[in-house]
Amino acid sequence: MHYSLSVPDSSTYTLAVECHLSDITTATVELQLPAWRPGRYELQNFAKNIQYFGVFTPDGLPLPFQKITKDRWLMQTEGNPELVVRYGYYTALATPNQQNAGSSFVSNEWLYVNPVNLCVYAEGRIHEPCTLTLDIPDDWILAGGLTQTGPKTLWAADFYELADSPFIASPTLQQISYKVGQTAFTVWVQGTRRFDAKRVQADFSRFSAAQIALFGEFPEADYHFLTIVLPTAYYHGVEHRNSTVLVLGPAEEGEGLYQDLLGVASHELFHAWNIIRIRPAELLPYDFTRENYFTTCFVAEGITTYYGDLILRRSGVFTDAAYLKELHVTMKRHFEGSRHATQSLLESSWDLWLDGYDKGVPNRKVSVYHKGALVSLILDLHLRRQSNHTRSLDDVMRGMWQQFGKPFVGYTLTDYRTVCETIAGESLAWYFDTCIAGTATLDDLLNEYLADVGLRMHSDETGGVLLAVLTDEAGAVERAKWLDK
């Protein structure tokens, strides 16, 4: 499949898409537009943004077709070995101040495209290579993880790679590059804010090196942080195969915006291992036509949330105080928002496809991010307690990488539990029954382990969650061992 994208009139916020499919040997072809995107486990039904749709021969003669599902079209080839599909895709969040990391955006000043939003694929040919050409001005720069085969042409090994590789085209991108070992990293920034390049290089190099040291290697040859800075308040990130998209604001916030950049960037980079490659078996491969239910999003997002901030402290980018501030925020979001929720982490992971990203009804679900991070903390501190810090959650993640991520075979809940118990050298039935499958409040259990590292969580008179640093010397020593690795 070859795709061509153009913007006939940026004021309409519409991308004109043209798809060329060749080497057709069948009487009919079915084209599918994805119903969801990697990194967001809910149906988003991108087909609702299709304004018009037509199928033609290479000479421009129309061919018959019909829509057979909400996002699938059946085409009659009438013996033609090649067909051309033309349609318009309206960028759903069309105003300049409302972009998010998972949508697409067009203007006469720059372009942001998530191919999964707007590129159809041919049933039975999803594994074939794809090319994409952009009709953009010659002075615009293309930033993203796809291979660039020409000034305005991108190449993907198959549709899965294309769908998981967003890009920005703009004449005003800030480019900040650094290397860790043999891996090339680039931070791209679109917007009115410009970051201190030397500071970014120093801080990003530190946390990138710490994450690579944890796993022992990096999965890709290069990696791209595609950063969009808005004039309005925003905080969003999405992981991709060898890139991430970060949307932050407001641009004038100052130091707070830079701290947000560090936090979301470290989190998303950890995903390069955890979910991009260490992936639940139910998501391998992605089925873009429907829900892909799985129960282990507490591993994918909870562990990643835990490590995103911990790595910043471990690498020296965050101070103790900065790290504990972020840990406090995670505790507040869980305990003040869903302490008495009736769903377990397993159930809430499954129900991401139902309403996982909405507030939902009170006391029903928990956040796989926030509770997932806290149960990751409990497991990490338990492993450290049992082994005097010679074993930790690091060993679990290295085991997951070696057994499932590096060979890219997919893991189950049972697989994850087996790795954890192998590292622990004991049954962890109590942990999985209480923290993962259970719904009991975690206050007492969390405080039991926080005490080991000289911390305590408690509530004020209004029910707000507080985190205290205790003064005992033993706790301070253990805390240093934990935070320093």
DRENTINU-958593 format. One record per residue: residue in one letter; x, y, z of N, C-alpha, C in turn. Coordinates in steps of 0.1 Angstrom, whole numbers, plus 5000, padded with zeros to 4 digits. Layout:
BEGIN
aXYZXYZXYZ/...
***
This chain:
BEGIN
m500849885000500050005000500950125000/h500550224991501250354992500250464995/y500550545004499650655008500250785005/s499350885001499751014998498851105007/l499451205014498651295022498851435018/s497751515017497951655014496851735021/v497051865022496151955029495652055019/p494552035012494052125002493752265007/d493152265019492752385025492852375041/s493852435047494052405061492952465070/s492152555064491052615072489952515075/t489952405067488952295068489352185078/y490652195082491252095091491051945085/t491151935072490951805066492151765058/l492551635061493651575053493051495041/a493551525029493151445018494051325017/v493451205017494251085017494051005004/e495050964998494950874986495750754988/c495150634987495850504989495850434976/h497050384972497250304960497550154964/l496750064960496949924963497149854949/s498249784948498649724936498749564937/d499049494926499149354926497949284932/i496749334928495449274932495149154923/t494849034929494448924921493148864925/t492348934933491048894937489948974932/a488748924932487548994926487149104936/t487449094948487049194958488149224968/v488149334974489149374984488449444995/e488749405007488149465019489249565026/l488849685028489749785034489149815048/q490149815058489749835072490449965077/l489750055084490250165091490350125106/p491450135113491450095127490450165135/a489950085146488950135155489550195168/w490850165170491550215182492950225178/r493750275188495150295185495950245197/p497150195194498050145204498350255215/g498350205228498550305239497350355245/r496150335238494850385243493850265241/y493550195252492750075251491250105252/e490750175243489350205241489050225227/l487850195223487450215209487250365206/q487850415196487750555192487050575179/n486850465172486050475159486450595150/f487650585145488250695137487450715124/a486650615120485850625108484850735109/k484450775121483550885122484051015116/n485351025114485951145109486151145093/i485751035087485851025072484651115066/q485051215058484051305053483551255039/y484351195031483951135018484851015015/f484350935007485150805004484850764990/g485850734982485650684968486750584964/v486350494955487350394949487350414934/f488650414928488750444914489850344908/t489750334895490850274888492050374887/p493250334883494350434881493950544871/d493050514862492650614852491550704857/g491150684869490150774875488650734874/l488450614868487050564867486550504880/p485450544884484850494897484650344897/l484850284909484550144910483550124921/p482750024920481650004931482249954944/f481649994955482049954968480849974977/q480949914989479949934999480549925013/k479949995022480449995036479749875043/i480549785049480049655054480049655069/t480849735076480849765090481049915092/k481049955104481250095107482550155102/d483550065100484850115095485550015085/r484749945077485249855067484449865054/w485249865043484649885030484949765021/l483949715013484149605004484149664990/m485249644982485349694969485349584958/q484749614947484649534936485849574926/t486749484923487949524915487649524900/e486649444896486249434882487449404873/g488349324879489449274871490649364871/n490549474878491749574878492749524888/p494049524884495049474894495549584903/e494949704901495349824909494149904912/l494049964924492950054926493450174935/v492750274934493050404942491850434950/v492150464963491050504972491350644977/r490350724976490450864980489450904990/y489850965001488951005011489451125019/g488551195026489051305034488851275049/y489851305057489851275071489851405079/y488851435086488751555094489451535107/t490451615110491151605123490251645134/a490051545143488951555153489151665162/l490351695167490651805176491251915167/a490451995162490952085151491452215155/t491252255168491752385172493152385177/p493952485175495352475178495652455193/n494752485202494952475216494452345222/q493952245214493352125219493951995214/q495052005208495651875203495951785215/n495751655212496251555222497251465215/a497951375222498951295216498451185207/g497151155208496651045200495851085188/s495651215185494851255174495851305163/s495251365152496051425142495651575141/f496551655135496251795134496851855122/v496151945115496652015103496452165105/s497452245100497352385099498252425087/n498252555084499152605073500552625079/e500752605092502052625098502752495102/w502052385104502652265107501652155107/l502052025108501251915106501651805115/y500651745122500951625131500051515127/v500551395124499751285119500051155127/n498951095131498950965136498450875125/p499250795118498750715107497650625111/v497650575123496550485128495150545127/n495150675128493850745127493250735114/l494050745103493550775090494050685078/c494850585081495250505070494550365071/v493850335060493250205059494250095055/y493949965058494849865053493949755046/a494549685037493849575030493849445037/e492649385039492549265047493449155040/g494249085048495148985042496449035038/r496649165038497949225033498549325044/i498249305056498649395067500149385069/h500749275065502249255067503049305056/e502449365046503249415034503849545037/p504949585031505549715033504649825029/c504849945035504050065032504950185029/t504450275021505150405019504150515021/l504650625025503750745027504450865022/t503850935013504351065008503551185012/l504251285016503551405021503651525011/d502551595009502651715000502851835010/i504051865013504351975022505452065016/p505552185021506652275015508052215017/d508952255008510252205008511052235020/d510752345027511552385039511052315052/w509952235051509452165063510352045067/i510552025080511351915085510351805089/l510751675086509951565090510551495102/a509851485113510351425126509551305130/g510151195132509451075136510350955135/g509750835138510550715139510650635126/l509850665116509850595104511050625096/t511450525087512550545078512250645067/q513050745065512750845055513550805042/t512850775032513450735019513650845009/g513050955012513151075004512851195012/p512951315006512651445014511251445020/k510251375013508951385018508251245019/t509051135019508551005018509050915030/l508150845036508450755047508150615043/w508850525050508750375047508550305060/a507550205059507350115071507349965066/a507949885074508049735070506649675069/d505649725076504349665075503349765081/f502049735081501049835086501249855101/y501649745108501749755123502849865126/e503949875118504949975121504350115117/l503650125106503150245101502150305112/a501250215116500250255126500850305139/d501950255142502650295155503750395154/s503650475143504750565141504250705137/p503850785146503350925143504551015139/f504251125133505251215128504751355128/i505751455129505451595128506151645116/a505551735108506151805097506051955100/s507152025101507052165105508352235101/p508352365098509552445095510152495108/t509552485119510052545132510352455143/l510652325140510952235150512352265157/q512352255170513652255177514152105178/q515352085175515951955175517051945185/i516951855194518051835204518451685204/s519651655201520151515199521151475210/y521151345213522151295222522251145219/k523351085224523550935223523750875236/v523350745238523650665249524150535243/g525450505244525950395238525850405223/q525250315216525050315201523650365197/t522850405207521550445204521450595203/a520850645192520650785189519250835194/f519250935202517950995207517851135201/t516551175198516351305194515051355201/v515151475207514051545213513651655203/w512351645198511851745188510751825196/v510851955194509852045201509152135191/q507852125191507052205182506252305191/g506252425189505552525197506452645200/t505852745207506652865210507652855220/r507652745228508652725239509852665233/r511052705237512252645234512952605247/f513452485248514152435260515652455259/d516252465270517752475271518352335266/a518952345254519352215248520452145256/k521352215262522352145270521752085283/r520752145289520152085300519351965296/v518651975285517851855280518851745277/q519851765270520851665267521351595280/a521751675290522251625302521251535310/d520051595312519051515320518451395312/f518151415299517651295292518751185290/s519951225289521051125288521051045301/r520951115312520951045325519850935327/f518650985325517550885327517550775316/s517950815304517950715293519050605296/a520150655301521250555304520850465316/a520150525326519650445337518650335333/q517750365324516850265319517550165311/i518450205303519150105295519950015304/a520550065314521349985324520449885331/l519249925334518349835340518049705332/f517749725319517449615310518649555303/g519749635302520949575296521149615282/e520049665275520149695261518949775257/f518949845246517849925241517249855229/p515949845228515349765217515449825203/e515749955201515750015188517150085186/a517350115173518650185169518550335172/d517250385172517050525174515750545181/y515550665187514350695194514050845194/h512750875193512351015191511251065201/f511551175208510551235217509951345209/l508751325204508051425196507151505206/t507651635209507051715219506251835213/i505051845217504151955213503852035225/v504252165225503952255236502852355232/l501852345240500652425238500552555246/p499852655242499652775251498752755262/t498052645263497152615273497652495282/a497052475294497452375303497152235297/y498152145297497952015291499051925296/y498751795297499851695301499351555296/h500051505285499651385279500851325272/g500951195272501951125264501450995259/v501950945248501650815242502950745237/e503050625241504250545236504050495222/h505150475215505150415202506350335200/r506450265189507550165187508950225189/n509350325183510650385186510450535187/s509350575193509150715196508050735206/t507850855210506750895219506251035215/v504951055217504451195215504051245229/l504551365232504351435245503651565242/v502551595248501851725247501751785260/l502351905261502451975274502052125272/g501752185283501452325283501052375298/p500952505300501152615290502652645287/a502952695276504252725272505052815281/e504352905287505053005296505152965310/e504852835313504852795327506252795334/g507252785326508652795332509152655337/e509752655349510352535355509352425356/g508052455360507052345361506852275348/l506952335337506752275324507952175321/y509152225325510352135323510252015332/q509752025344509651915353508551815347/d507551865341506551785335507151705323/l507951775315508651715304509451595308/l510251615319511051505324510251385328/g509151415336508251315341507651225330/v507051295321506351215310507251155301/a508451215298509451155289510051025295/s510351025308510850905314509850795314/h508650825317507550725317507450665303/e507350745293507150695280508350615274/l509550655278510750585274510750445280/f510250425292510250295298509250205290/h508250265284507350185275508150115263/a509250175260509950115248510249965251/w510449935263510549795267509149735271/n508549805281507349755288506049795281/i505549715272504349715264504649715249/i505649795245506049795231506649655228/r507449605236508049475234507649375245/i507649405257507149315268505649335268/r504949265259503549285256502649175260/p501549205266500549095269500249015257/a500048885259499848785248498548825241/e497548885248496248915242496449035231/l497549105232497749215223498749185212/l499049055210500149025201499548925191/p499348965178499449095173498149185177/y498249315174497149395176496049355166/d494749355171493649345162492949485162/f493049555152492649695151491149705149/t490449585147489049595144488049595156/r488649555168487749535179488549545192/e487849535204488549535216489549415218/n490649445224491649345227491749335242/y490849255248490849255263492049185269/f492549245280493649185288493549235302/t494149155311494049185326495349245332/t496349265324497649295329498149435326/c497149525325497549665323498249725335/f498049665347498749715359500249685357/v500649585349502049565346502549675336/a501749685325502149775314502149925319/e501149965326501050105330501450135345/g501150045354501450065368502950055370/i503649955365505049945367505750055360/t505250095348505850205341505750335348/t504550355354504350475362505350485374/y505450365381506350355392507850395388/y508250325377509650345373509950485367/g508950545360509150675354509750775363/d509150785375509750885385510950825392/l510850695396511950635403513350645395/i513250625382514450635374515050775374/l514150875374514651015375515351035388/r514950985399515650995411516950915411/r516850795406517950695406519150755397/s518750825387519750875377520351015382/g519751075393520251205397519551315391/v518551295383517851405377516851465387/f516251385395515351425406516151415419/t515851505428516351495442515351405450/d515751365462514851285470513451355472/a513551485475512351565477511451565464/a512051585453511251585440510651455438/y511351345440510751205438509651185448/l509851215461508751185471507551275468/k507751395462506651475459505751405448/e506351345438505651265428504951145434/l505651075443505050955449503850995457/h503951115464502851165472501651195462/v501851245451500851275441500151145437/t500951035435500350905431499450855442/m499950865454499150825466497850895467/k497851025465496651115466495651075456/r496151045443495251015432494550885435/h495250785441494650655443493750665455/f494250705467493550685479492450795481/e492650915475491551015476490450985465/g490850915455489950895444489250765443/s489950655448489350525446489750425457/r489950475469490350385480489350275482/h488050305480486950205483486350145470/a487150145460486550095447486249945448/t485249905441484849765442485449675432/q486249735422486949655412488449635416/s488949515413490349485414491149545402/l492449545403493249585392492949505379/l492749375381492449285370491149325363/e490149355371488849395365488949535359/s489649625365489749765359490549755346/s491549665346492349655333491449605322/w490549505325489649455315488649565310/d488249645320487249745317487849875311/l489149885309489649995301488850025289/w488449905282487749915270486249965272/l485849975284484450015287484450165290/d485250205301485250345305486450375313/g487550305310488750315318489450455318/y489150535308489750675307488750785310/d487550745315486550835320486450825335/k485850935341485750925355484850815360/g483750795353482850675356482050695369/v481350595373480550605385481450595397/p481050655408481850655420482150515425/n483350495431483750375438483650245430/r483850245417483750125409485150085405/k485850165398487150115392488350185399/v489450125397490750185402491550215389/s492550305391493450335380494650235379/v494750175368495850085365497250165366/y497150295365498350375366498750395381/h497750445388498050485402498150375412/k497050295413497150175421498150075416/g498250065403499349985397500750025401/a500950155402502250205407502550165421/l501450185430501650155444501850005447/v501149925440501349775442502749735436/s503249805426504649785422505649825432/l505349935439506249975450506249875461/i505049825465504949715475505749595471/l505649555459506449435455507949465455/d508349575450509749615450510349615464/l509549675474510049685487510049545494/h509049465490509049325496510249245491/l510549255479511749185473513049235480/r513149365482514249425488514349375503/r513249375510513249335524513749195525/q513249105517513548965518514948925514/s515649015507516948985501518049085506/n517649175514518549285518519049365506/h518149395497518349475485519149405474/t519349275475520049205465519149165453/r517849165456516849145446515749245446/s515249285435514249395435513349375422/l512449465421511649465409512449485396/d513649535397514549545385514749405380/d514949305389515149165384513949105377/v512749145382511549095376511449155362/m511749285360511649345347512649285337/r513849265343514949205334514449065330/g513848985339513348855335512248865325/m511348955326510248975317510849015303/w511849095303512549135290513149015283/q513948935291514648825285513748715281/q512648685288511748575285510748615275/f510248735275509048775266509348895257/g510048995262510249115254511249095243/k512349045246513449035236513048935225/p512448815229511948725218510648765212/f509948865219508648925214507648815213/v507348745224506348635223505148655231/g505048765239503848785246503748705259/y503248775270503148705283501748705288/t501448615297500148605304500348655318/l499148665325499248695340499948585347/t499748465343500448355350501948365347/d502348405335503848425332504448525342/y503748645343504248745351504348705366/r503348635371503448585385504548485386/t504748395377505848305377507248375378/v507448475370508648545370508848615384/c507848675389507848745403508248635413/e507648525413507848425424509248355422/t509748345410511048295408512048395414/i511948525412512848615417512748625433/a511448615438511248615452511748485459/g511748375452512148245458511048195467/e509848235465508748195474507448225467/s506348165473505048195468504648345471/l504048405462503548545464502048545463/a501448435467499948425467499348545474/w499848575486499348685494499348815486/y500348845478500448965470499448965459/f499448865451498548865440497048855444/d496748785455495348775460494948915466/t495848985473495449105480495649225470/c496749245464497049365457496549365442/i496549245436496149245422494749195420/a494349085426492949035424492049085435/g492549145446491649185457491249335456/t490249365465489749505465489849565478/a490449505488490649565501491549685500/t491349785509492149905509493649865512/l494549945507495949905508496649995519/d495950075526496650165536497650095545/d497149995552498049935562499149855556/l498849785545499949705538501049805532/l500549915526501550005521502350065532/n501750105543502550165554503550065560/e503149935560504049835565505349845557/y505249855544506549855536507149995535/l506350095536506950235536507750255549/a507350185560508150205572509550145571/d509750055562511049995560512050105554/v511450205547512350305541512050445547/g511550445560511450565567510350655562/l509250605557508150685553506850645559/r505850735559504550695564503550775557/m502450715553501250775547500150795558/h499550905558498450925567497451025562/s496351045568495351135563495151245573/d494851365568494551485576493051475580/e492551585587491251585592490151585581/t490551625569489651635558489651505549/g490551415553490651295545491751295534/g492351415533493451425524494651345527/v495351285517496451195520497751275521/l498551245531499851305534500951205534/l502151245531503251155531504351215540/a504751145550505751195560507051125559/v508151195560509451135561509851125575/l510050995580510350975594511751005597/t512051015610513451065614514350955618/d513850825618514750715622515850695613/e517050675618518250655610518250525602/a517650415607517650295600516750315587/g515650385589514750405577515450485566/a516250585571516950675561518050595553/v518650495560519650415554518950325543/e517850265547517150175538516550255526/r516150375529515550465518516650495508/a517850525513518950555503519250435495/k519250315501519550195493518450175482/w517250195486516150185476516250285465/l516450405468516450515458517650515450/d518750465455520050465448520250335440/k519250245441519350115434519850005443/
***
